[in-house]
Amino acid sequence: MKLKLTPSTLEKMEKIVDEAGYILRYERGTFQSGYCILESKKVVVLNKFLQIEGRINTLIDLIPTLQINPDQLTEESRKIYEEVTAKTEFDSHAA
């Protein structure tokens, strides 16, 4: 399954972050990578000027780096989480 770059997909990705106990905020700032993680406070800040495609791609890069317990996620979120993390593992092995 390929993730579509739609507002619905963005909402599903945001839901994973939320269900994992992180606060997701969109702010302005100088983010070289498009995001910033305040791990001790479980806050993720994304560049608010990113378009939907950029937000989704940033979350795809970001989610595997967060401390997420898949058991905390709903079934729908877990499926997307597993897809995102499997894609990341594949990409790192292919490099």
PyMOL commands that set and color helices and strands:
alter all, ss='L'
color gray80, all
select helices_A, chain A and resi 7-19+39-41+52-65+70-72+75-94
alter helices_A, ss='H'
color red, helices_A
select strands_A, chain A and resi 23-27+35-38+43-47
alter strands_A, ss='S'
color yellow, strands_A
deselect
rebuild
show_as cartoon
